[in-house]
């Protein structure tokens, strides 16, 4: 009983992390937060990269991978619960 509860709690915590990280990584590179807190405070040599739409898209792509991992994990979890 305890093992099952801990397994579910771990799954829920993983899903919360992956969803939050995914949403943050998808949205933050295109926000004012990125420009004020990340790009402008970084070393001058790195700033062109951080302002680049290609790099911002790369970071958003990593966020999408997190969101897809969450969706996949929910599907697998739901199939296991149906058994």
C-alpha angles and dihedrals in degrees: 000000000000092000091053091048092050090047091053092044090051091049092050092048091049091050093048091050095047094046094047094045091046094050091046094049093047096050108028100069090060096045134089087250090068093051097044102037107025113025101034094046095048125094114285092243091059098043097087089055093049092049091048114111089217092059092044088052090050091054090047089050090056087052090052090052088055091051093048089050089053092050091048092048091051090051092051092045092050092051090051091051091051091061 
